[in-house]
Amino acid sequence: MMTGNLHASRFSIFEADVDELREHYANTLKPVQVSPIDRSSTISVEDTHFSLGDFDIWSGLCRSGMEVNFSEPPDAYALYVPIAGAMEMAGRGHQLTSTPGTLLAADLSKATILRLHNERSHIGIAFSRQSVTRQLSELLDAPVTHDIELFAEYDAHSGAGAKLAAMVHLLWNNLISEPAGAISARSTEFFFRTIMVTLLENVPHRYSALLERPVSPAMPRQMKRAIDYMMANIARAVSVEEVARDAGVSTRALQAAFKQFKNTTPLNYLRQLRLEGARKDLLLGHQDSVSISDIARQWGFRHVGRFSILYRETFGEMPTETRRFARAGK
């Protein structure tokens, strides 16, 4: 499915006030605070940016060095392919450095500071969180309910790193060498998605081990419909018969399909979806004002005591411990 039209913008300032650069970032990325590294009053930056729905790619040259503080980090994942100079990224206990020969892949929502040194240039490519989660779910053939935890440096000279760098350069060169009207948005989007899949399959993240499992046979359409029905009614008490009826199969056929493709029963699979959803909410800081019992009910658990027992059996800790660890990590 196409995500939109291709848009291009070019930006260049020379010894300009930081306010002009803040406005540029607010229009192309997110509101930020910008300051020169050497504490001089001006910054010199050149930037060319292409945007297509869930995807962005840009090439920038920072001549004077600057520090970017995200007051509202982008909800996206990014891959930086360096050309010259150094860039540092910090956030949530991570500290990464990108220099020529080292790719940097990161969850931008976790980033707090970008520090670009004099004469830093790179090609950056960003994928919206929604597109990455959707793509990873398709690769896993399972819902993605936890943070992907993508924050890594990767060798750009060999193996998959060299392949990723070459793909990003090829996409970029194609975009800047063609007249705007001659660029196919459809083929460009496919290229973005190919790079995204290559990134997910090769750069370490939370789900990397699951991606290395042998590929299972294609899941039947009726089973996908059953899972969609479960997700749409995640907080409501549903029976196997109800799910099977919506999927258009018999109860026995649905149970057999879940046994073959998920190695569990339909209701156990639904319960796991609910538990993982509740855990995700417990780990989110903005859910602190919501009680554990309310979160349990939001995910279909009517009896809080039973929810706590199932939660401990599944995750090895009580819901109260998960919330305490999440608060300590802020």
DRENMIFI-533089 format. One line per field, with one value per atom (N, C-alpha, C): residue number from 1; atom name; x, y, z; residue in one letter. Coordinates in steps of 0.1 Angstrom, whole numbers, plus 5000, padded with zeros to 4 digits. Example, Ala and Ser with C-alpha at 12.3 -4.5 7.8 and 13.67 -1.06 7.14 Angstrom:
REM residues 2
seq = [1 1 1 2 2 2]
atom = [N CA C N CA C]
east = [5132 5123 5132 5128 5137 5129]
north = [4943 4955 4967 4978 4989 5000]
up = [5078 5078 5078 5071 5071 5079]
type = [a a a s s s]
REM end
This chain:
REM residues 330
seq = [1 1 1 2 2 2 3 3 3 4 4 4 5 5 5 6 6 6 7 7 7 8 8 8 9 9 9 10 10 10 11 11 11 12 12 12 13 13 13 14 14 14 15 15 15 16 16 16 17 17 17 18 18 18 19 19 19 20 20 20 21 21 21 22 22 22 23 23 23 24 24 24 25 25 25 26 26 26 27 27 27 28 28 28 29 29 29 30 30 30 31 31 31 32 32 32 33 33 33 34 34 34 35 35 35 36 36 36 37 37 37 38 38 38 39 39 39 40 40 40 41 41 41 42 42 42 43 43 43 44 44 44 45 45 45 46 46 46 47 47 47 48 48 48 49 49 49 50 50 50 51 51 51 52 52 52 53 53 53 54 54 54 55 55 55 56 56 56 57 57 57 58 58 58 59 59 59 60 60 60 61 61 61 62 62 62 63 63 63 64 64 64 65 65 65 66 66 66 67 67 67 68 68 68 69 69 69 70 70 70 71 71 71 72 72 72 73 73 73 74 74 74 75 75 75 76 76 76 77 77 77 78 78 78 79 79 79 80 80 80 81 81 81 82 82 82 83 83 83 84 84 84 85 85 85 86 86 86 87 87 87 88 88 88 89 89 89 90 90 90 91 91 91 92 92 92 93 93 93 94 94 94 95 95 95 96 96 96 97 97 97 98 98 98 99 99 99 100 100 100 101 101 101 102 102 102 103 103 103 104 104 104 105 105 105 106 106 106 107 107 107 108 108 108 109 109 109 110 110 110 111 111 111 112 112 112 113 113 113 114 114 114 115 115 115 116 116 116 117 117 117 118 118 118 119 119 119 120 120 120 121 121 121 122 122 122 123 123 123 124 124 124 125 125 125 126 126 126 127 127 127 128 128 128 129 129 129 130 130 130 131 131 131 132 132 132 133 133 133 134 134 134 135 135 135 136 136 136 137 137 137 138 138 138 139 139 139 140 140 140 141 141 141 142 142 142 143 143 143 144 144 144 145 145 145 146 146 146 147 147 147 148 148 148 149 149 149 150 150 150 151 151 151 152 152 152 153 153 153 154 154 154 155 155 155 156 156 156 157 157 157 158 158 158 159 159 159 160 160 160 161 161 161 162 162 162 163 163 163 164 164 164 165 165 165 166 166 166 167 167 167 168 168 168 169 169 169 170 170 170 171 171 171 172 172 172 173 173 173 174 174 174 175 175 175 176 176 176 177 177 177 178 178 178 179 179 179 180 180 180 181 181 181 182 182 182 183 183 183 184 184 184 185 185 185 186 186 186 187 187 187 188 188 188 189 189 189 190 190 190 191 191 191 192 192 192 193 193 193 194 194 194 195 195 195 196 196 196 197 197 197 198 198 198 199 199 199 200 200 200 201 201 201 202 202 202 203 203 203 204 204 204 205 205 205 206 206 206 207 207 207 208 208 208 209 209 209 210 210 210 211 211 211 212 212 212 213 213 213 214 214 214 215 215 215 216 216 216 217 217 217 218 218 218 219 219 219 220 220 220 221 221 221 222 222 222 223 223 223 224 224 224 225 225 225 226 226 226 227 227 227 228 228 228 229 229 229 230 230 230 231 231 231 232 232 232 233 233 233 234 234 234 235 235 235 236 236 236 237 237 237 238 238 238 239 239 239 240 240 240 241 241 241 242 242 242 243 243 243 244 244 244 245 245 245 246 246 246 247 247 247 248 248 248 249 249 249 250 250 250 251 251 251 252 252 252 253 253 253 254 254 254 255 255 255 256 256 256 257 257 257 258 258 258 259 259 259 260 260 260 261 261 261 262 262 262 263 263 263 264 264 264 265 265 265 266 266 266 267 267 267 268 268 268 269 269 269 270 270 270 271 271 271 272 272 272 273 273 273 274 274 274 275 275 275 276 276 276 277 277 277 278 278 278 279 279 279 280 280 280 281 281 281 282 282 282 283 283 283 284 284 284 285 285 285 286 286 286 287 287 287 288 288 288 289 289 289 290 290 290 291 291 291 292 292 292 293 293 293 294 294 294 295 295 295 296 296 296 297 297 297 298 298 298 299 299 299 300 300 300 301 301 301 302 302 302 303 303 303 304 304 304 305 305 305 306 306 306 307 307 307 308 308 308 309 309 309 310 310 310 311 311 311 312 312 312 313 313 313 314 314 314 315 315 315 316 316 316 317 317 317 318 318 318 319 319 319 320 320 320 321 321 321 322 322 322 323 323 323 324 324 324 325 325 325 326 326 326 327 327 327 328 328 328 329 329 329 330 330 330]
atom = [N CA C N CA C N CA C N CA C N CA C N CA C N CA C N CA C N CA C N CA C N CA C N CA C N CA C N CA C N CA C N CA C N CA C N CA C N CA C N CA C N CA C N CA C N CA C N CA C N CA C N CA C N CA C N CA C N CA C N CA C N CA C N CA C N CA C N CA C N CA C N CA C N CA C N CA C N CA C N CA C N CA C N CA C N CA C N CA C N CA C N CA C N CA C N CA C N CA C N CA C N CA C N CA C N CA C N CA C N CA C N CA C N CA C N CA C N CA C N CA C N CA C N CA C N CA C N CA C N CA C N CA C N CA C N CA C N CA C N CA C N CA C N CA C N CA C N CA C N CA C N CA C N CA C N CA C N CA C N CA C N CA C N CA C N CA C N CA C N CA C N CA C N CA C N CA C N CA C N CA C N CA C N CA C N CA C N CA C N CA C N CA C N CA C N CA C N CA C N CA C N CA C N CA C N CA C N CA C N CA C N CA C N CA C N CA C N CA C N CA C N CA C N CA C N CA C N CA C N CA C N CA C N CA C N CA C N CA C N CA C N CA C N CA C N CA C N CA C N CA C N CA C N CA C N CA C N CA C N CA C N CA C N CA C N CA C N CA C N CA C N CA C N CA C N CA C N CA C N CA C N CA C N CA C N CA C N CA C N CA C N CA C N CA C N CA C N CA C N CA C N CA C N CA C N CA C N CA C N CA C N CA C N CA C N CA C N CA C N CA C N CA C N CA C N CA C N CA C N CA C N CA C N CA C N CA C N CA C N CA C N CA C N CA C N CA C N CA C N CA C N CA C N CA C N CA C N CA C N CA C N CA C N CA C N CA C N CA C N CA C N CA C N CA C N CA C N CA C N CA C N CA C N CA C N CA C N CA C N CA C N CA C N CA C N CA C N CA C N CA C N CA C N CA C N CA C N CA C N CA C N CA C N CA C N CA C N CA C N CA C N CA C N CA C N CA C N CA C N CA C N CA C N CA C N CA C N CA C N CA C N CA C N CA C N CA C N CA C N CA C N CA C N CA C N CA C N CA C N CA C N CA C N CA C N CA C N CA C N CA C N CA C N CA C N CA C N CA C N CA C N CA C N CA C N CA C N CA C N CA C N CA C N CA C N CA C N CA C N CA C N CA C N CA C N CA C N CA C N CA C N CA C N CA C N CA C N CA C N CA C N CA C N CA C N CA C N CA C N CA C N CA C N CA C N CA C N CA C N CA C N CA C N CA C N CA C N CA C N CA C N CA C N CA C N CA C N CA C N CA C N CA C N CA C N CA C N CA C N CA C N CA C N CA C N CA C N CA C N CA C N CA C N CA C N CA C N CA C N CA C N CA C N CA C N CA C N CA C N CA C N CA C N CA C N CA C N CA C N CA C N CA C N CA C N CA C N CA C N CA C N CA C N CA C N CA C N CA C N CA C N CA C N CA C N CA C N CA C N CA C N CA C N CA C N CA C N CA C N CA C N CA C N CA C N CA C N CA C N CA C]
east = [5008 5000 5009 5006 5014 5011 5022 5020 5020 5021 5020 5029 5030 5038 5052 5061 5075 5076 5082 5084 5099 5104 5118 5120 5130 5133 5148 5153 5167 5169 5179 5181 5196 5200 5214 5215 5223 5225 5240 5245 5260 5261 5267 5269 5256 5246 5233 5230 5219 5215 5208 5209 5203 5188 5181 5167 5163 5170 5167 5168 5178 5180 5169 5165 5154 5141 5139 5127 5128 5139 5141 5138 5144 5142 5127 5121 5106 5098 5102 5094 5097 5109 5113 5114 5115 5117 5108 5114 5107 5112 5105 5111 5123 5134 5147 5153 5162 5171 5184 5190 5202 5212 5225 5235 5248 5257 5270 5279 5287 5296 5307 5312 5323 5317 5304 5297 5298 5301 5300 5285 5283 5269 5262 5269 5264 5267 5259 5260 5259 5267 5267 5263 5251 5246 5240 5242 5235 5228 5216 5207 5198 5197 5187 5179 5166 5157 5146 5143 5132 5123 5110 5101 5090 5087 5077 5069 5057 5049 5056 5058 5065 5080 5085 5100 5106 5118 5126 5140 5147 5161 5166 5178 5184 5199 5206 5220 5223 5232 5235 5250 5254 5268 5268 5274 5275 5289 5291 5305 5310 5301 5306 5305 5298 5296 5285 5276 5265 5259 5252 5245 5230 5223 5209 5203 5194 5187 5172 5167 5153 5144 5136 5126 5114 5112 5101 5107 5114 5120 5111 5116 5107 5104 5092 5087 5091 5104 5109 5123 5127 5140 5148 5161 5170 5182 5188 5201 5209 5221 5230 5242 5245 5256 5266 5277 5286 5294 5297 5306 5319 5318 5330 5326 5337 5335 5328 5325 5320 5307 5298 5286 5283 5279 5276 5261 5255 5241 5241 5233 5231 5216 5212 5198 5196 5188 5183 5195 5206 5217 5226 5223 5231 5240 5252 5261 5267 5264 5269 5277 5287 5295 5295 5293 5293 5304 5313 5324 5325 5332 5333 5337 5329 5332 5323 5315 5306 5292 5282 5268 5263 5253 5246 5231 5225 5211 5205 5194 5189 5174 5168 5154 5154 5150 5151 5143 5132 5124 5132 5143 5151 5162 5164 5176 5172 5182 5181 5190 5202 5212 5219 5220 5229 5240 5252 5264 5271 5270 5277 5289 5301 5313 5316 5326 5329 5331 5325 5327 5320 5310 5303 5294 5294 5284 5280 5267 5262 5249 5245 5232 5224 5212 5203 5191 5186 5173 5165 5152 5143 5130 5126 5114 5105 5092 5083 5081 5079 5077 5066 5055 5044 5049 5056 5061 5070 5079 5089 5081 5072 5065 5057 5050 5042 5051 5062 5071 5077 5081 5087 5076 5064 5053 5051 5052 5050 5062 5074 5086 5085 5080 5079 5066 5056 5043 5037 5039 5034 5033 5025 5024 5037 5041 5052 5046 5048 5042 5052 5065 5076 5084 5091 5100 5111 5114 5124 5138 5141 5154 5165 5163 5173 5182 5195 5204 5218 5224 5236 5245 5258 5269 5271 5274 5276 5287 5295 5306 5301 5305 5300 5309 5320 5330 5328 5320 5319 5305 5302 5290 5277 5268 5255 5256 5266 5268 5272 5281 5285 5273 5265 5253 5243 5241 5232 5237 5250 5255 5254 5257 5256 5241 5232 5217 5213 5217 5214 5220 5232 5239 5232 5228 5221 5208 5200 5187 5189 5199 5201 5206 5215 5220 5209 5200 5188 5179 5177 5168 5174 5187 5193 5197 5197 5202 5190 5178 5166 5158 5152 5143 5131 5126 5116 5104 5099 5088 5091 5104 5107 5109 5108 5110 5097 5097 5086 5084 5073 5071 5069 5063 5061 5074 5083 5095 5104 5103 5111 5106 5093 5088 5093 5092 5097 5112 5120 5134 5136 5128 5128 5125 5115 5111 5122 5128 5139 5150 5154 5164 5159 5147 5141 5142 5138 5139 5154 5163 5177 5182 5178 5182 5177 5164 5158 5164 5168 5173 5188 5195 5209 5215 5209 5213 5207 5215 5209 5198 5188 5177 5170 5159 5153 5147 5143 5136 5146 5159 5168 5168 5168 5168 5156 5145 5132 5132 5139 5139 5148 5157 5166 5160 5147 5141 5137 5136 5132 5118 5117 5104 5094 5082 5071 5063 5054 5046 5036 5032 5023 5011 5007 4995 4983 4973 4960 4953 4946 4939 4929 4922 4912 4918 4930 4937 4941 4945 4948 4936 4924 4912 4908 4911 4908 4917 4930 4938 4934 4930 4925 4912 4904 4892 4895 4905 4910 4915 4923 4929 4918 4908 4897 4888 4888 4880 4888 4900 4910 4906 4897 4893 4879 4873 4860 4861 4853 4852 4847 4855 4851 4853 4846 4847 4854 4859 4865 4855 4842 4832 4829 4830 4827 4839 4851 4863 4862 4859 4858 4847 4836 4825 4829 4836 4840 4850 4859 4869 4864 4852 4846 4850 4854 4859 4852 4853 4848 4857 4851 4860 4871 4869 4879 4890 4886 4896 4905 4898 4906 4916 4911 4921 4932 4930 4940 4950 4945 4954 4963 4958 4966 4976 4972 4982 4993 4990 5000 5009 5004 5011 5016 5009 5013 5017 5015 5017 5010 4998 4990 4975 4967 4952 4948 4937 4933 4931 4925 4923 4937 4946 4959 4966 4965 4971 4965 4952 4945 4950 4951 4956 4970 4979 4992 4992 4984 4983 4979 4969 4965 4976 4983 4993 5005 5008 5019 5014 5002 4996 4996 4992 4992 5007 5016 5030 5035 5032 5036 5031 5018 5013 5019 5023 5030 5044 5050 5063 5063 5051 5050 5049 5057 5057 5044 5038 5025 5014 5016 5005 5006 5015 5017 5005 4996 4984 4973 4975 4965 4969 4959 4962 4964 4971 4974 4960 4951 4938 4931 4932 4925 4932 4945 4952 4948 4947 4943 4929 4920 4906 4906 4915 4916 4920 4927 4932 4924 4912 4903 4904 4912 4913 4903 4893 4883 4887 4895 4900 4914 4917 4931 4940 4935 4944 4948 4939 4942 4952 4950 4959 4973 4975 4988 4995 4987 4993 4998 4989 4993 5005 5005 5016 5029 5029 5042 5046 5037 5040 5046 5041 5046 5059 5060 5072 5082 5079 5088 5088 5078 5078 5063 5061 5047 5045 5033 5030 5036 5035 5041 5056 5063 5077 5080 5072 5074 5073 5062 5060 5071 5076 5087 5100 5103 5115 5114 5101 5099 5102 5097 5099 5114 5121 5135 5143 5138 5146 5144 5135 5132 5144]
north = [4988 5000 5012 5022 5034 5043 5049 5057 5072 5076 5091 5094 5108 5113 5117 5117 5121 5136 5141 5155 5157 5168 5172 5186 5188 5201 5203 5215 5218 5230 5229 5239 5242 5255 5258 5272 5272 5284 5286 5298 5300 5311 5307 5316 5323 5315 5320 5318 5326 5325 5311 5306 5293 5292 5303 5303 5298 5301 5297 5282 5276 5262 5255 5261 5255 5254 5264 5264 5253 5251 5241 5227 5224 5211 5209 5220 5219 5215 5220 5217 5203 5198 5186 5174 5177 5166 5168 5175 5178 5190 5197 5209 5205 5212 5209 5222 5221 5232 5230 5240 5239 5249 5244 5253 5249 5259 5256 5250 5240 5233 5243 5251 5260 5273 5273 5284 5298 5297 5309 5312 5323 5327 5322 5316 5312 5298 5292 5278 5278 5269 5267 5253 5251 5237 5237 5225 5223 5210 5209 5198 5196 5184 5180 5169 5170 5160 5156 5142 5136 5129 5131 5124 5117 5105 5097 5089 5094 5087 5084 5071 5066 5067 5072 5072 5085 5088 5100 5096 5104 5102 5116 5119 5132 5131 5141 5142 5155 5156 5168 5170 5183 5187 5198 5195 5205 5210 5222 5227 5233 5238 5245 5237 5226 5218 5223 5214 5219 5207 5211 5201 5203 5192 5192 5185 5192 5186 5184 5171 5168 5171 5181 5183 5174 5170 5161 5151 5140 5131 5125 5124 5118 5103 5099 5085 5077 5074 5068 5061 5052 5046 5051 5053 5059 5051 5052 5046 5057 5060 5070 5063 5067 5063 5074 5074 5085 5087 5099 5102 5108 5118 5124 5129 5131 5136 5127 5132 5124 5130 5121 5124 5115 5121 5113 5114 5103 5103 5097 5104 5099 5099 5089 5088 5075 5076 5064 5054 5060 5051 5046 5051 5047 5059 5055 5065 5059 5064 5059 5069 5065 5074 5069 5078 5074 5082 5074 5080 5072 5077 5069 5054 5045 5031 5025 5033 5028 5033 5024 5028 5030 5038 5040 5038 5029 5026 5028 5036 5039 5042 5041 5045 5060 5068 5083 5087 5080 5084 5083 5075 5074 5084 5091 5100 5113 5119 5132 5142 5138 5147 5141 5149 5146 5157 5153 5162 5160 5169 5168 5177 5171 5178 5185 5194 5202 5193 5197 5190 5176 5174 5162 5161 5150 5148 5133 5131 5117 5117 5104 5102 5095 5101 5095 5090 5079 5074 5070 5074 5072 5065 5056 5048 5050 5053 5056 5043 5045 5034 5024 5030 5022 5012 5018 5009 4998 5002 4992 4981 4984 4975 4966 4972 4964 4954 4959 4950 4939 4942 4932 4921 4926 4916 4907 4912 4903 4893 4898 4889 4878 4882 4872 4863 4868 4862 4861 4872 4873 4888 4892 4906 4910 4923 4929 4937 4933 4939 4946 4944 4950 4960 4969 4978 4970 4975 4967 4969 4979 4981 4982 4990 4992 5004 5001 5012 5005 5007 4999 5006 5003 5007 4994 4996 4985 4987 4977 4979 4981 4992 4995 4990 4983 4978 4964 4956 4942 4937 4925 4918 4927 4925 4932 4947 4952 4966 4973 4966 4971 4971 4961 4960 4971 4973 4984 4998 5000 5013 5015 5004 5005 5007 5001 5003 5017 5023 5037 5046 5044 5053 5052 5040 5038 5045 5044 5051 5066 5071 5085 5090 5083 5087 5087 5078 5077 5089 5093 5104 5118 5120 5133 5134 5123 5123 5124 5122 5122 5135 5140 5151 5147 5156 5153 5145 5150 5143 5129 5126 5113 5102 5105 5095 5088 5075 5067 5066 5071 5069 5055 5047 5033 5025 5026 5019 5024 5037 5043 5038 5036 5031 5016 5008 4994 4994 5004 5004 5008 5017 5020 5008 5000 4988 4977 4976 4966 4970 4982 4986 4984 4987 4984 4969 4961 4946 4942 4947 4943 4948 4960 4965 4956 4952 4944 4930 4925 4911 4911 4922 4921 4929 4941 4949 4944 4941 4935 4943 4937 4943 4932 4936 4927 4914 4915 4904 4897 4900 4893 4878 4873 4858 4852 4858 4852 4852 4862 4863 4852 4846 4836 4822 4821 4808 4803 4790 4785 4791 4795 4801 4790 4793 4784 4785 4775 4776 4788 4793 4804 4801 4811 4809 4811 4802 4803 4816 4820 4833 4833 4822 4821 4823 4818 4820 4835 4841 4856 4863 4859 4866 4864 4852 4849 4858 4860 4868 4883 4887 4901 4903 4893 4894 4894 4886 4887 4901 4907 4920 4930 4929 4939 4938 4926 4924 4920 4926 4921 4922 4932 4933 4927 4920 4915 4899 4894 4879 4873 4865 4858 4843 4836 4821 4816 4804 4798 4797 4794 4793 4806 4817 4830 4834 4831 4834 4826 4813 4804 4809 4813 4817 4829 4839 4851 4847 4838 4834 4825 4820 4812 4797 4792 4778 4772 4758 4751 4753 4751 4752 4742 4730 4720 4724 4730 4734 4746 4755 4766 4761 4752 4746 4739 4732 4725 4734 4745 4755 4762 4766 4772 4762 4749 4739 4738 4738 4736 4749 4761 4772 4780 4779 4786 4777 4764 4754 4758 4762 4765 4765 4768 4768 4783 4785 4799 4807 4802 4810 4813 4803 4806 4817 4817 4827 4841 4841 4854 4859 4849 4853 4859 4853 4858 4872 4874 4888 4898 4894 4903 4906 4895 4897 4906 4904 4912 4927 4929 4942 4949 4942 4947 4951 4942 4945 4957 4959 4971 4984 4983 4995 4997 4987 4988 4994 4992 4997 5011 5017 5030 5040 5050 5060 5068 5071 5079 5071 5058 5050 5050 5058 5057 5061 5069 5074 5064 5053 5042 5031 5026 5015 5002 4993 4980 4973 4974 4967 4973 4986 4992 4987 4986 4981 4967 4959 4945 4944 4952 4952 4957 4967 4972 4961 4951 4940 4927 4928 4917 4908 4912 4904 4909 4902 4906 4904 4894 4891 4895 4905 4911 4900 4893 4883 4872 4868 4858 4864 4876 4883 4883 4886 4887 4873 4863 4849 4846 4848 4845 4854 4866 4875 4870 4866 4861 4848 4839 4827 4829 4840 4843 4851 4861 4870 4869 4860 4858 4869 4878 4889 4893 4900 4905 4918 4922 4935 4946 4946 4957 4958 4947 4948 4954 4950 4956 4971 4976 4990 4997 4991 4996 4997 4987 4987 4998 5000 5010 5024 5026 5039 5042 5031 5033 5036 5032 5034 5047 5055 5069 5078]
up = [5000 5000 5000 4991 4991 5003 5008 5019 5016 5004 5001 4989 4987 4976 4981 4972 4975 4976 4987 4989 4991 4985 4986 4992 5000 5005 5006 5004 5005 5014 5023 5033 5034 5035 5036 5044 5054 5061 5064 5063 5065 5076 5087 5098 5102 5104 5107 5122 5126 5140 5142 5154 5157 5155 5156 5155 5141 5131 5117 5116 5123 5122 5130 5141 5149 5141 5134 5125 5115 5109 5099 5105 5117 5123 5127 5131 5135 5123 5111 5099 5093 5095 5088 5098 5111 5120 5133 5143 5155 5161 5170 5177 5185 5184 5191 5196 5205 5209 5203 5196 5189 5195 5197 5201 5195 5191 5185 5196 5192 5201 5206 5198 5202 5209 5211 5218 5210 5197 5189 5187 5181 5179 5166 5157 5144 5141 5132 5127 5112 5106 5091 5088 5081 5079 5065 5058 5045 5046 5041 5042 5030 5025 5015 5020 5019 5026 5017 5017 5009 5019 5017 5026 5018 5022 5015 5026 5030 5040 5053 5055 5067 5067 5056 5054 5051 5056 5053 5050 5041 5039 5036 5042 5040 5040 5035 5036 5041 5051 5058 5060 5060 5062 5073 5084 5095 5095 5090 5089 5102 5111 5123 5136 5136 5148 5156 5160 5168 5177 5187 5196 5195 5192 5191 5203 5210 5221 5218 5219 5215 5227 5226 5236 5233 5221 5217 5206 5211 5201 5191 5178 5168 5171 5168 5171 5159 5157 5145 5148 5140 5140 5129 5132 5122 5120 5107 5104 5098 5104 5099 5092 5080 5072 5071 5078 5078 5066 5062 5051 5056 5065 5071 5085 5093 5106 5116 5128 5139 5144 5149 5155 5167 5178 5190 5193 5198 5202 5216 5224 5238 5241 5250 5255 5262 5273 5280 5284 5288 5292 5281 5269 5257 5253 5248 5242 5230 5218 5206 5198 5190 5182 5168 5159 5144 5138 5132 5124 5111 5101 5088 5091 5086 5088 5098 5105 5116 5114 5111 5110 5124 5125 5138 5136 5143 5142 5156 5156 5169 5169 5181 5183 5187 5177 5180 5191 5195 5206 5219 5219 5232 5232 5221 5220 5227 5233 5240 5234 5230 5224 5212 5202 5190 5190 5189 5189 5176 5167 5154 5154 5151 5152 5138 5138 5126 5114 5103 5090 5090 5099 5099 5087 5080 5069 5069 5066 5066 5058 5055 5050 5061 5064 5074 5068 5073 5068 5080 5080 5092 5087 5096 5094 5106 5104 5115 5123 5136 5145 5140 5135 5130 5119 5110 5098 5103 5112 5117 5125 5133 5141 5132 5122 5113 5105 5100 5092 5101 5113 5122 5125 5127 5130 5118 5106 5094 5093 5097 5096 5107 5118 5130 5128 5121 5120 5134 5142 5155 5159 5169 5173 5180 5178 5184 5196 5208 5220 5229 5226 5234 5227 5234 5228 5220 5208 5199 5205 5212 5218 5207 5198 5187 5190 5194 5197 5195 5183 5180 5171 5172 5162 5154 5141 5132 5122 5119 5110 5096 5089 5076 5065 5069 5059 5054 5062 5058 5061 5055 5057 5055 5064 5062 5064 5072 5073 5060 5053 5039 5030 5031 5022 5025 5038 5042 5037 5039 5035 5020 5012 4998 4993 5000 4996 4999 5010 5014 5004 5000 4990 4976 4973 4960 4960 4970 4971 4970 4978 4978 4964 4958 4945 4935 4936 4926 4928 4941 4943 4939 4941 4938 4923 4916 4902 4892 4897 4888 4890 4879 4881 4890 4897 4907 4901 4889 4883 4878 4876 4871 4881 4894 4905 4908 4908 4911 4926 4931 4946 4949 4941 4944 4945 4935 4936 4947 4950 4961 4974 4976 4988 4990 4979 4980 4984 4979 4983 4998 5003 5017 5025 5021 5029 5028 5017 5016 5025 5026 5036 5050 5053 5066 5070 5061 5064 5066 5058 5059 5073 5077 5090 5101 5101 5111 5112 5100 5100 5104 5104 5106 5118 5122 5133 5146 5156 5168 5175 5179 5187 5195 5202 5211 5204 5192 5185 5175 5176 5166 5167 5179 5181 5175 5177 5171 5156 5150 5136 5130 5138 5133 5134 5139 5139 5125 5123 5110 5106 5094 5089 5089 5095 5095 5082 5080 5068 5069 5057 5057 5065 5074 5083 5074 5076 5069 5070 5060 5061 5072 5074 5085 5099 5100 5113 5115 5105 5106 5109 5103 5107 5122 5127 5141 5150 5146 5155 5154 5142 5141 5149 5150 5158 5173 5177 5191 5194 5185 5188 5189 5180 5180 5193 5199 5211 5223 5224 5233 5248 5251 5265 5268 5258 5260 5262 5270 5271 5258 5252 5239 5241 5234 5234 5221 5222 5210 5199 5202 5192 5185 5193 5187 5177 5181 5173 5160 5161 5150 5140 5146 5137 5129 5135 5128 5118 5120 5111 5100 5101 5091 5091 5102 5103 5115 5116 5128 5140 5151 5164 5163 5158 5158 5148 5137 5127 5132 5140 5145 5156 5164 5174 5168 5157 5150 5144 5138 5132 5142 5154 5164 5170 5171 5175 5165 5152 5142 5141 5140 5137 5149 5161 5173 5185 5183 5193 5206 5205 5217 5213 5222 5219 5216 5210 5207 5220 5230 5242 5250 5249 5255 5247 5234 5226 5229 5231 5234 5248 5257 5271 5270 5262 5260 5254 5245 5239 5250 5258 5269 5279 5283 5293 5287 5275 5269 5267 5264 5264 5277 5287 5301 5305 5302 5306 5299 5286 5279 5286 5290 5297 5311 5318 5330 5329 5317 5314 5309 5306 5300 5312 5311 5322 5323 5311 5311 5317 5320 5326 5342 5347 5362 5370 5364 5371 5370 5362 5361 5370 5378 5388 5380 5387 5381 5379 5388 5386 5374 5372 5360 5347 5347 5335 5332 5343 5341 5335 5340 5334 5319 5316 5303 5293 5298 5289 5291 5297 5297 5309 5320 5332 5343 5345 5355 5369 5372 5385 5387 5394 5395 5402 5412 5418 5408 5400 5389 5379 5376 5366 5372 5385 5391 5390 5393 5392 5378 5368 5355 5350 5355 5351 5356 5369 5375 5368 5365 5358 5344 5337 5324 5324 5332 5331 5343 5353 5364 5374 5374 5384 5385 5396 5398 5391 5388 5381 5389 5402 5410 5408 5406 5404 5390 5380 5367 5367 5374 5375 5383 5393 5401 5393 5385 5377 5366 5361 5350 5356 5368 5374 5378 5382 5385 5373 5361 5349 5342 5348 5342 5345]
type = [m m m m m m t t t g g g n n n l l l h h h a a a s s s r r r f f f s s s i i i f f f e e e a a a d d d v v v d d d e e e l l l r r r e e e h h h y y y a a a n n n t t t l l l k k k p p p v v v q q q v v v s s s p p p i i i d d d r r r s s s s s s t t t i i i s s s v v v e e e d d d t t t h h h f f f s s s l l l g g g d d d f f f d d d i i i w w w s s s g g g l l l c c c r r r s s s g g g m m m e e e v v v n n n f f f s s s e e e p p p p p p d d d a a a y y y a a a l l l y y y v v v p p p i i i a a a g g g a a a m m m e e e m m m a a a g g g r r r g g g h h h q q q l l l t t t s s s t t t p p p g g g t t t l l l l l l a a a a a a d d d l l l s s s k k k a a a t t t i i i l l l r r r l l l h h h n n n e e e r r r s s s h h h i i i g g g i i i a a a f f f s s s r r r q q q s s s v v v t t t r r r q q q l l l s s s e e e l l l l l l d d d a a a p p p v v v t t t h h h d d d i i i e e e l l l f f f a a a e e e y y y d d d a a a h h h s s s g g g a a a g g g a a a k k k l l l a a a a a a m m m v v v h h h l l l l l l w w w n n n n n n l l l i i i s s s e e e p p p a a a g g g a a a i i i s s s a a a r r r s s s t t t e e e f f f f f f f f f r r r t t t i i i m m m v v v t t t l l l l l l e e e n n n v v v p p p h h h r r r y y y s s s a a a l l l l l l e e e r r r p p p v v v s s s p p p a a a m m m p p p r r r q q q m m m k k k r r r a a a i i i d d d y y y m m m m m m a a a n n n i i i a a a r r r a a a v v v s s s v v v e e e e e e v v v a a a r r r d d d a a a g g g v v v s s s t t t r r r a a a l l l q q q a a a a a a f f f k k k q q q f f f k k k n n n t t t t t t p p p l l l n n n y y y l l l r r r q q q l l l r r r l l l e e e g g g a a a r r r k k k d d d l l l l l l l l l g g g h h h q q q d d d s s s v v v s s s i i i s s s d d d i i i a a a r r r q q q w w w g g g f f f r r r h h h v v v g g g r r r f f f s s s i i i l l l y y y r r r e e e t t t f f f g g g e e e m m m p p p t t t e e e t t t r r r r r r f f f a a a r r r a a a g g g k k k]
REM end
